[in-house]
Amino acid sequence: MNYKGPVIVIIIAIGAALLFLLPETKIYEEVASIGKPAPDFEYPDSEGKIWKLADLRGKVVFINFWATWCTTCEAEMPSKESLSKIMEGKPFQMLGMLFRDDPANLPEYYKTHEITLPTLISPDNESAKKYGITGVPETFIIDKEGIIREKLVGPRVWDSDEQMAVIEKWL
């Protein structure tokens, strides 16, 4: 007798049942996307101050992933500093997030570049994994409720009217 057909049907039925009955397991961790809550974090900045995203609720948060070796990051740095000054007194917080870089490079970099924005350090580029960063610069604008509203890939002139409009609509 040929039992091959019924055996295959039974194996498929068992496999299908297992797919529906076993608890769901994530094969990969979901990364940040527009319209979804921003992945929470708690990281020190280059001065040792701890920053928690949850503590910034009620403010629009600007997170810019950058590196000391990145020439386009360097080019946009003055306009980020200018944006920071323009936004003083508003419910707005700018943060830099170091990407694939040694934090030991920061003190020397700060000597030759005007940077007043906090630069956060995440162990093993954990933040880049959570946010799905593929390169720098990449910037996220998070609204007052902690929802990602903008993901901007590549350098920008942050104090331009166009970029100011992108940010101010979330204030």
Sequence and secondary structure as in RCSB ss.txt:
>XXXX:A:sequence
MNYKGPVIVIIIAIGAALLFLLPETKIYEEVASIGKPAPDFEYPDSEGKIWKLADLRGKVVFINFWATWCTTCEA
EMPSKESLSKIMEGKPFQMLGMLFRDDPANLPEYYKTHEITLPTLISPDNESAKKYGITGVPETFIIDKEGIIRE
KLVGPRVWDSDEQMAVIEKWL
>XXXX:A:secstr
   HHHHHHHHHHHHHHHHHHS    SS     TTSB    EEEBTTS EEEGGGGTTSEEEEEEE TT HHHHH
HHHHHHHHHHHTTTSSEEEEEEE SS GGGHHHHHHHS   S EE  GGGHHHHHHT  SSSEEEEE TTSBEEE
EEES   TTSHHHHHHHHTT 
